């Protein structure tokens, strides 16, 4: 099942990435362009492993670092209750 932004969370793309607003709490989250790309890939149905592969192809990052970054981002989004999957 693809990643989904939870109901009650608004998103807005900016020149600096993507902003998420949790309408229940009023908290904002800023995703840099790389984080925003990972979220877009996962929402399009790509797996975390595929997102890691895409990062290594698009950016100057090795596979272990990209995997850690994807896992950390997903953990953070889930802990903040911003996404469902």
BELSUL-V635209 format. One record per helix or strand. SS is the DSSP state (helix for helix, strand for strand). FROM is the first residue (numbers start at 1). TO is the last residue. If there is no record, write none. Layout:
ss=SS from=FROM to=TO
ss=SS from=FROM to=TO
This chain:
ss=strand from=4 to=5
ss=strand from=9 to=14
ss=strand from=17 to=22
ss=strand from=27 to=31
ss=helix from=33 to=43
ss=helix from=48 to=58
ss=helix from=63 to=79
ss=strand from=83 to=84
